[in-house]
């Protein structure tokens, strides 16, 4: 099937043709009605007749319809794919260049700078895409998830993507799951995607949003309820009359940020809002194809009649009761109404003045989002108001940018002082060349982004980042302070007049249709035999991969503890982004950031620890390199929800490259745990979480009985104290037989090579 700038209708029809029979088969097997998520999964099972389906326990083999990769993660994924020796990818696949564009001045100049700075990476990605039949979206085309929503997502489909916010496509009724690169390589080489059969969380929405409340407030509320790990191992399915009142892009916002609660994915059932969006984006054929199977593109009626009988957990939210929320700092589940933030800031000693306000990201950069933000700006300008802090706006795609420029919405925002950035991720993922503040300057930013970990946006631990809706960001930018409630408070304009902001009214879809803008899609050639993949052997940004050594059959004995991480240790803490993004295709060089953000539980310091070989205090990357070069294996110890956040598999590949043998934690985030398995690192959890507290800086860890490693069986371990005291403890793991083979083989690269022979 030809690779095109949108999903071919033939693919969609094939999915719908088998849907009724597959659903009927699994419904009969389980002996009950099915939720919508179960229907989509059932339709993509490799073996629907025999696959064991036990929620939260068994692993299932699934065949996604497509794969999408952003440029930062695509490099390592495609370097792995190249080792398979295959002529082309087995499923439709695209690469989207959105992560490597740094925000400095404005969209045009920043894009030109990125093209110059990243030439060799873009050339590699374009050439490897051409060589293996992959669609390539040039820099400036837009953020991967917005482009996927506009071009590739369809109700009832299934995709995986090498970015944790891939579930954005759930706004169009698609099961879309964020994965590491090795999982994507499995699918690109024709093997199934293997994932634990998910639990199901139902979110029953009633009422309609009103006033200043926005779809973003729905997921901010869900994050408050479930916390950052409450959705782990589950699909979140939204339903009810409130769900049907939301626009398609509003639904996408909610699904996108489901990554912040650890959910496998989130989705909404097919409805008229999705039909409107498909038609507005030129996909009338897909809407027509969906119509005959629309009853299967939603849960069975019995599920809606008695949701508690079919979901593992049900949350009820009345949209009419939602206040505008703002979550943070340092974690996306710390929520409160905007009206209460000022009082909390005074209690906590946070600055009240906002240093920067940012609108956009893959979560909130649709036409509807920008139109509501622009409506506030337009009315504010008419009343003599301008932004009292730096305000930056990121369009989600070239299609959105061209349309909001045509309709005057960009002009409305620029009129109050906004700077329009490139169609890219920018400050949301640390690509922000910020110069107005420096480390140690405690300052507050407000964003419509999704994550707010320390250093996430500007590389500064002293920045306090708060996440809210685009309209609230603009309102707070006009106030310049966080102790402002746009629903009740007034502002004073240059004439000394008190002004109250108007309730924002946006447009779900552009009345004059979408502009196409400049096309950024490059299809692969029909005959790729003459294409040479561009990798300079002397490059400091790209490095061909070699397989890691296979397990030697021995237990892991007396391993030093490289790091015992205190509290939150996300993939940002393990493998930072920002300036390190330039090395995403060079495993050796990017390993220079390993654990730089981790807080040492023994000292309270960030990024440094004790080298057990020489007793000196050093940065963690230097210690890891020393152990690696000395042939010493090591372990890392983590707290709850270890590996939360981004899907970046570098956070697993770097420890493996530097000779990590195991990561032992209180609990894992889903994607990171899978990435560790894929790379041959043992991911273990303490059977007794209090064991974490028993491990001291100079202890050694032994992991025993590895020859008998088996599914659902605990692993015996021991702590060896410097005085000779031994403390025995047990660990648990979630590996099935196939994943144990990954460990024994030494990781995904070895498995890929074995399969291709």
GIRAQUI-V441024 format. One record per residue. N is the residue number from 1. NEAR is the number of other C-alpha atoms within 10 Angstrom. Layout:
N&NEAR + N&NEAR
//
This chain:
1&8 + 2&14 + 3&20 + 4&19 + 5&19 + 6&16 + 7&20 + 8&17 + 9&13 + 10&11 + 11&15 + 12&20 + 13&15 + 14&10 + 15&19 + 16&22 + 17&14 + 18&12 + 19&21 + 20&16 + 21&13 + 22&20 + 23&22 + 24&16 + 25&16 + 26&24 + 27&18 + 28&12 + 29&13 + 30&11 + 31&9 + 32&13 + 33&19 + 34&25 + 35&25 + 36&27 + 37&25 + 38&21 + 39&24 + 40&25 + 41&25 + 42&25 + 43&27 + 44&23 + 45&20 + 46&18 + 47&14 + 48&20 + 49&12 + 50&10 + 51&16 + 52&14 + 53&18 + 54&14 + 55&15 + 56&15 + 57&17 + 58&15 + 59&20 + 60&21 + 61&20 + 62&22 + 63&21 + 64&25 + 65&20 + 66&23 + 67&24 + 68&24 + 69&28 + 70&21 + 71&26 + 72&24 + 73&23 + 74&27 + 75&26 + 76&26 + 77&22 + 78&23 + 79&22 + 80&22 + 81&26 + 82&21 + 83&17 + 84&19 + 85&13 + 86&13 + 87&13 + 88&17 + 89&19 + 90&18 + 91&19 + 92&23 + 93&25 + 94&27 + 95&27 + 96&28 + 97&28 + 98&26 + 99&25 + 100&27 + 101&27 + 102&27 + 103&26 + 104&19 + 105&15 + 106&16 + 107&22 + 108&13 + 109&14 + 110&19 + 111&23 + 112&14 + 113&16 + 114&17 + 115&18 + 116&11 + 117&15 + 118&14 + 119&12 + 120&17 + 121&24 + 122&22 + 123&14 + 124&20 + 125&27 + 126&23 + 127&20 + 128&25 + 129&27 + 130&25 + 131&23 + 132&25 + 133&24 + 134&29 + 135&25 + 136&28 + 137&27 + 138&20 + 139&24 + 140&26 + 141&25 + 142&29 + 143&29 + 144&30 + 145&30 + 146&29 + 147&23 + 148&22 + 149&23 + 150&24 + 151&17 + 152&22 + 153&29 + 154&27 + 155&30 + 156&29 + 157&26 + 158&25 + 159&25 + 160&26 + 161&29 + 162&28 + 163&27 + 164&28 + 165&28 + 166&32 + 167&32 + 168&36 + 169&36 + 170&36 + 171&32 + 172&33 + 173&32 + 174&27 + 175&31 + 176&31 + 177&27 + 178&28 + 179&27 + 180&29 + 181&28 + 182&24 + 183&25 + 184&29 + 185&26 + 186&18 + 187&24 + 188&26 + 189&20 + 190&12 + 191&17 + 192&20 + 193&22 + 194&17 + 195&18 + 196&20 + 197&22 + 198&25 + 199&20 + 200&25 + 201&24 + 202&25 + 203&21 + 204&19 + 205&21 + 206&19 + 207&17 + 208&18 + 209&20 + 210&14 + 211&14 + 212&20 + 213&22 + 214&27 + 215&23 + 216&29 + 217&26 + 218&24 + 219&23 + 220&29 + 221&23 + 222&24 + 223&26 + 224&18 + 225&15 + 226&16 + 227&19 + 228&24 + 229&22 + 230&18 + 231&26 + 232&24 + 233&24 + 234&25 + 235&25 + 236&28 + 237&24 + 238&26 + 239&23 + 240&18 + 241&14 + 242&18 + 243&24 + 244&22 + 245&19 + 246&20 + 247&23 + 248&29 + 249&30 + 250&25 + 251&29 + 252&31 + 253&31 + 254&27 + 255&32 + 256&29 + 257&30 + 258&30 + 259&31 + 260&29 + 261&28 + 262&27 + 263&30 + 264&29 + 265&32 + 266&34 + 267&29 + 268&32 + 269&27 + 270&27 + 271&20 + 272&13 + 273&20 + 274&24 + 275&20 + 276&17 + 277&21 + 278&24 + 279&15 + 280&17 + 281&17 + 282&15 + 283&21 + 284&15 + 285&14 + 286&20 + 287&20 + 288&13 + 289&15 + 290&21 + 291&13 + 292&12 + 293&15 + 294&16 + 295&15 + 296&23 + 297&27 + 298&25 + 299&21 + 300&17 + 301&13 + 302&14 + 303&20 + 304&17 + 305&9 + 306&10 + 307&19 + 308&14 + 309&12 + 310&18 + 311&20 + 312&13 + 313&15 + 314&18 + 315&15 + 316&14 + 317&18 + 318&15 + 319&22 + 320&15 + 321&13 + 322&21 + 323&21 + 324&27 + 325&25 + 326&30 + 327&27 + 328&20 + 329&22 + 330&20 + 331&21 + 332&27 + 333&26 + 334&19 + 335&25 + 336&18 + 337&16 + 338&21 + 339&20 + 340&16 + 341&22 + 342&18 + 343&13 + 344&13 + 345&14 + 346&12 + 347&9 + 348&9 + 349&9 + 350&16 + 351&17 + 352&18 + 353&18 + 354&22 + 355&22 + 356&21 + 357&29 + 358&24 + 359&30 + 360&29 + 361&26 + 362&29 + 363&29 + 364&31 + 365&27 + 366&27 + 367&25 + 368&22 + 369&28 + 370&27 + 371&28 + 372&24 + 373&27 + 374&28 + 375&22 + 376&24 + 377&32 + 378&21 + 379&17 + 380&24 + 381&19 + 382&11 + 383&18 + 384&15 + 385&23 + 386&22 + 387&23 + 388&19 + 389&20 + 390&17 + 391&25 + 392&23 + 393&28 + 394&30 + 395&31 + 396&31 + 397&29 + 398&24 + 399&24 + 400&26 + 401&28 + 402&17 + 403&21 + 404&24 + 405&13 + 406&14 + 407&16 + 408&14 + 409&22 + 410&24 + 411&18 + 412&23 + 413&27 + 414&20 + 415&19 + 416&24 + 417&21 + 418&24 + 419&19 + 420&23 + 421&26 + 422&32 + 423&29 + 424&33 + 425&28 + 426&27 + 427&28 + 428&26 + 429&27 + 430&25 + 431&24 + 432&20 + 433&17 + 434&15 + 435&8 + 436&8 + 437&14 + 438&15 + 439&13 + 440&10 + 441&12 + 442&15 + 443&21 + 444&21 + 445&24 + 446&31 + 447&30 + 448&28 + 449&28 + 450&29 + 451&26 + 452&25 + 453&24 + 454&20 + 455&23 + 456&23 + 457&27 + 458&24 + 459&23 + 460&19 + 461&20 + 462&17 + 463&26 + 464&23 + 465&29 + 466&28 + 467&30 + 468&27 + 469&29 + 470&29 + 471&29 + 472&30 + 473&25 + 474&31 + 475&26 + 476&26 + 477&30 + 478&27 + 479&24 + 480&21 + 481&21 + 482&27 + 483&22 + 484&23 + 485&21 + 486&23 + 487&17 + 488&9 + 489&14 + 490&15 + 491&16 + 492&14 + 493&15 + 494&10 + 495&9 + 496&9 + 497&12 + 498&12 + 499&15 + 500&16 + 501&20 + 502&17 + 503&17 + 504&20 + 505&16 + 506&18 + 507&14 + 508&20 + 509&19 + 510&17 + 511&9 + 512&10 + 513&12 + 514&19 + 515&18 + 516&14 + 517&14 + 518&11 + 519&13 + 520&16 + 521&18 + 522&18 + 523&18 + 524&22 + 525&18 + 526&11 + 527&11 + 528&17 + 529&11 + 530&9 + 531&15 + 532&12 + 533&17 + 534&16 + 535&18 + 536&13 + 537&10 + 538&8 + 539&11 + 540&15 + 541&22 + 542&25 + 543&21 + 544&15 + 545&16 + 546&11 + 547&18 + 548&18 + 549&15 + 550&14 + 551&18 + 552&10 + 553&9 + 554&11 + 555&13 + 556&19 + 557&16 + 558&18 + 559&21 + 560&22 + 561&24 + 562&26 + 563&27 + 564&26 + 565&25 + 566&19 + 567&15 + 568&19 + 569&22 + 570&23 + 571&25 + 572&27 + 573&28 + 574&25 + 575&28 + 576&26 + 577&26 + 578&23 + 579&14 + 580&15 + 581&20 + 582&19 + 583&22 + 584&26 + 585&28 + 586&20 + 587&20 + 588&19 + 589&17 + 590&24 + 591&26 + 592&20 + 593&23 + 594&27 + 595&31 + 596&18 + 597&24 + 598&28 + 599&22 + 600&22 + 601&20 + 602&15 + 603&13 + 604&13 + 605&13 + 606&18 + 607&21 + 608&23 + 609&28 + 610&21 + 611&23 + 612&18 + 613&12 + 614&9 + 615&10 + 616&11 + 617&13 + 618&14 + 619&19 + 620&25 + 621&23 + 622&18 + 623&24 + 624&28 + 625&20 + 626&17 + 627&21 + 628&18 + 629&11 + 630&11 + 631&11 + 632&18 + 633&21 + 634&27 + 635&26 + 636&20 + 637&22 + 638&26 + 639&23 + 640&18 + 641&24 + 642&27 + 643&29 + 644&26 + 645&27 + 646&25 + 647&29 + 648&30 + 649&29 + 650&29 + 651&26 + 652&28 + 653&26 + 654&25 + 655&28 + 656&25 + 657&19 + 658&23 + 659&23 + 660&25 + 661&21 + 662&24 + 663&24 + 664&22 + 665&26 + 666&20 + 667&19 + 668&25 + 669&25 + 670&26 + 671&28 + 672&27 + 673&25 + 674&25 + 675&27 + 676&25 + 677&24 + 678&27 + 679&27 + 680&30 + 681&27 + 682&23 + 683&23 + 684&23 + 685&25 + 686&23 + 687&16 + 688&12 + 689&14 + 690&10 + 691&17 + 692&17 + 693&10 + 694&9 + 695&19 + 696&16 + 697&20 + 698&15 + 699&21 + 700&21 + 701&24 + 702&18 + 703&23 + 704&17 + 705&13 + 706&15 + 707&10 + 708&9 + 709&16 + 710&16 + 711&15 + 712&13 + 713&13 + 714&18 + 715&21 + 716&15 + 717&19 + 718&19 + 719&22 + 720&22 + 721&16 + 722&12 + 723&7 + 724&9 + 725&10 + 726&14 + 727&14 + 728&13 + 729&15 + 730&17 + 731&22 + 732&19 + 733&20 + 734&20 + 735&23 + 736&16 + 737&11 + 738&12 + 739&21 + 740&19 + 741&18 + 742&23 + 743&22 + 744&20 + 745&21 + 746&22 + 747&28 + 748&26 + 749&25 + 750&21 + 751&18 + 752&21 + 753&16 + 754&11 + 755&12 + 756&11 + 757&7
//
